[in-house]
Amino acid sequence: AVVSTQSTGIPFGELRNDNPALDQTKCFELATFLRNNMVDIVVLNETWLKKSILDSEILSTSQYKIFRKDRSKSTHPPDPSNPTRFRRNGGGVLIAVKTDLQLTSKEIKLTG
């Protein structure tokens, strides 16, 4: 198995300033990069995705099984001493695995 840590150079965290929306150009660039480089597993951070954005709007769900955790008040709660420190935009992670790869997934909830 070939492992690549090559960066796509796609700045998902810079999408549309304070109110990012899904930027179709960035999704097209990502899909093109994945197709041209035959990428099996994709790991993205700072996705800036929201639950209103469907997995199929990001990548082809017929080609990739997508696992994601978008930023929310439960994943990034406000600081009790300064409630304005919670930022609504930013954060989020996504893992996409080619559908032809066999995998088992398990969500692990951390407490504390």
C-alpha positions in Angstrom: 0.0 0.0 0.0 1.2 3.4 -0.9 0.7 6.1 1.7 0.8 9.7 0.6 0.6 12.8 2.8 0.5 15.1 -0.2 -1.5 18.2 0.4 -4.1 19.2 -2.2 -3.5 22.9 -1.6 -7.3 23.3 -1.4 -7.9 25.9 1.4 -11.3 24.6 2.7 -10.9 26.8 5.8 -10.9 30.0 3.7 -14.3 29.5 2.1 -16.4 32.6 2.0 -15.0 34.4 5.1 -17.4 34.5 8.1 -20.3 32.6 6.6 -18.8 29.8 4.6 -21.0 28.0 2.2 -20.2 24.9 0.2 -17.9 26.0 -2.5 -18.6 23.8 -5.5 -15.3 24.9 -7.2 -13.3 23.4 -4.2 -15.3 20.2 -4.3 -14.7 19.9 -8.1 -10.9 20.5 -7.5 -10.9 17.9 -4.7 -12.8 15.3 -6.8 -10.4 15.9 -9.7 -7.4 15.5 -7.5 -8.7 12.3 -6.0 -9.6 10.8 -9.4 -6.2 11.8 -11.0 -4.2 10.4 -8.1 -6.4 7.3 -7.5 -6.7 8.1 -3.8 -8.3 5.4 -1.6 -8.5 7.2 1.7 -9.1 10.9 2.3 -8.6 12.7 5.6 -9.6 16.4 5.9 -9.6 18.8 8.8 -11.0 22.3 9.1 -13.8 21.3 6.6 -16.2 24.1 7.7 -19.0 21.8 6.8 -22.5 22.1 8.4 -25.2 19.4 8.7 -27.2 21.1 6.0 -24.5 20.1 3.5 -25.1 16.6 2.2 -22.2 14.1 1.8 -23.1 13.8 -1.9 -22.5 17.5 -2.4 -18.9 17.0 -1.3 -17.8 13.8 -3.0 -19.5 11.1 -5.0 -21.1 8.8 -2.5 -21.0 6.0 -5.0 -17.2 6.2 -4.9 -16.6 7.1 -1.3 -18.0 6.2 2.1 -17.9 9.4 4.0 -17.5 9.8 7.8 -17.6 13.3 9.2 -17.9 15.3 12.4 -18.9 18.9 11.8 -18.2 21.6 14.3 -21.1 22.1 16.7 -21.8 23.4 20.2 -21.5 19.9 21.5 -18.1 19.3 19.9 -16.9 22.8 20.7 -18.9 24.2 23.6 -18.5 27.9 24.6 -16.1 28.8 27.4 -18.3 29.2 30.5 -16.2 32.2 31.6 -16.5 33.9 28.2 -19.4 32.6 26.1 -18.5 34.7 23.1 -15.4 32.5 22.6 -17.5 29.9 20.7 -17.0 30.3 17.0 -19.8 28.9 14.9 -17.7 28.4 11.7 -14.5 26.4 11.2 -13.4 23.1 12.5 -14.8 19.8 11.4 -13.2 16.6 10.1 -14.0 14.2 7.3 -12.7 10.8 6.4 -13.7 9.3 3.0 -12.9 5.7 2.1 -13.3 4.2 -1.4 -16.4 2.1 -1.5 -14.6 -0.9 -2.9 -12.4 -1.2 0.2 -13.8 -3.3 3.0 -13.9 -1.5 6.3 -15.4 -1.6 9.7 -16.1 1.6 11.6 -16.9 2.3 15.2 -17.6 5.6 16.8 -15.9 6.0 20.1 -17.4 8.6 22.5 -15.0 10.2 24.9 -16.1 11.4 28.3 -14.5 13.7 30.7 
